[in-house]
Amino acid sequence: MPDVILFLTSPKTKEREQMSLENLRQLSKLGKDIVILSTVPNINEEFFKLSKLVIFDFYNGMIDRAVYKKAKEYPIPYGGAFGSFFYCSNYPNYLIYTHTHFLSVFRNTKNLIKIALALKYTNFFYVEDDHYFSDDGINKLSEYFIRMNNESLNA
């Protein structure tokens, strides 16, 4: 199993669900396995039909500005007094600004990649549900996977 598409989705509304499904249908044209991580329960049955595996993670890790110190307290350039938090995974340190789901997205991305590795996939393409690929974009993604395999590149 060399190739997989890792698809993060949060279809909390019908509009978001339809957008996500449209993007997923486009990606399914590649004929690759798709692993989905959803952050909401009760997703449309079509998500299961279009994927090899569906994983659920309901952790809502919104970073609250009141919890963290102001960025001006750190010796780094900044554009204003944004709340900040440093997440460190050995090296380098990551600066993350508040009022964002970045930590949840980062964790979900990391988990999807680890699952792909555990399932013995060699190459992956990670995408979130709000990224649309035209037919031309799908052709470019197909070329990406061909290049990964033909040139022994790793992703």
Buried (B, 14 or more C-beta within 10 A) or exposed (E): EEBBBBBBBBBEEEEBBEBBBEBBEBBBEBEBBBBBBBBBEEBBEEBEEBBBBBBEBEEEBEBEEEEBEEBEEEEEEEEEEBBBBEEEEEEEEEBBBBEBBBBBBBBBBEBBBEBBEEEEBBBBBBBBBEEEBEEEEBEEBBEBBEEBEEEEEEE
